[in-house]
C-alpha cells in the first residue's frame, strides 16, 4: 500500500490554473496599459528663463559674499592664525550685536544664567551662511568667593571647590543644557576651582562623553585644566592673551598688535569681553590683520591644527 505522503494533493491542478490565470491577466494588463507620456517639450525661451534664474541666484550669492560674507583666509595660505573668543555673552545685547556683525568667525562663550543667553544663542545660530562657534562659559569659583555674589554674578550657579565630584558633574551638565549649541567649554572666573586637580578631573569625563573640547581661560597660573584634559584624552587648548586685561583703547589696540605678531609664530588664542573699546579695536584692527595675511578662525579649527602642547 502506498503511503499517504506519496498521494498527490487534489488542490494542485487548481493552484496551477490560478497561477496561469494571474500570469495571463498581468500580461494582458501590461499590453493594454497606455504608453508613458512624452517628456514635456521645453522651448528655447523656457531654457533661457531657467538659465537667467540660475545666473541671478549665483550673482546674488556672489554679491552677498562680497558685501556681507566672512573675510577669511585659507589656513595654508595665511601667514598667521588667530582665534578670538568673546566671553560673557548674554549679559547685554547692543555690544554683542556689533561683535556678531563683524565679518570674521569669532567664537562666542555664553554664560548659562545670563538674562539674554537664550536670545544670543538663537542669534548666533540663525544665519547658516555665517556660522559662529558657541562655548559654554562655565562659572567657577574664584579666589575671592565674594565675587560670586556681586552684581550679575549672583544670577549664576558657580561650581565650587567644596562640591563633591557628583555635584560638580551635575552642575556642569545642567549648565550645558542651558547652552545646547556649545561645542566646547571655558571657565568663567575659576582661579580657585581650576587650580584644584580633583575638581578638574571630575569635569573632564562629562565633556569627553558629550564630544566637547576645553579651553582653559588661564585665570590663574596654577590651573590644572589642561593637565586634567590631557589625562582624560580630551581635546584642549589654553588662552594666550587677554585682549582687554587693561580696558583702555590704547591698551586693547596694543594687545591686538601683540597677538598679530605672535600669531605669525604659532596659532594663538585671545579672549576679550564685550565693550566699546573691544568692538572698535576689532572693527578697525581685524581688516588690517587680514591685509597682513593673518586669518581669524573658529577655535575648533585652531584645535585641529595645533600639535599637543605642554600644559604646564
Buried (B, 14 or more C-beta within 10 A) or exposed (E): EEEEEEEEEEEEEEEEEEEEEEEEEEEEEEEEEEEEEEEEEEEEEEEEEEEEEEEEEEEEEEEEEEEEBBBBBEBEEBEBBBBBBBBBBBBBBEBBEBBBEBBBBBBBBBBBBBBBBEEBBEBBEEEEEBEBBBBBBBBBBBEEEEBBEEEBBEEBBBBBBEBEEEEBBBBBEEBBEBBEBBBBBBBBBBBBBBBBBEBBBBBBBBBBEEEBBBBBBBBBEEBBBBBBBBBBEBBBBBBBBBBBEEBEBEBBBBBBBBBBEBBBEBBBBBBBBBBEBBBBBBBEBBEEBBEEEBBBBBBBBBBEEBEEEEBE
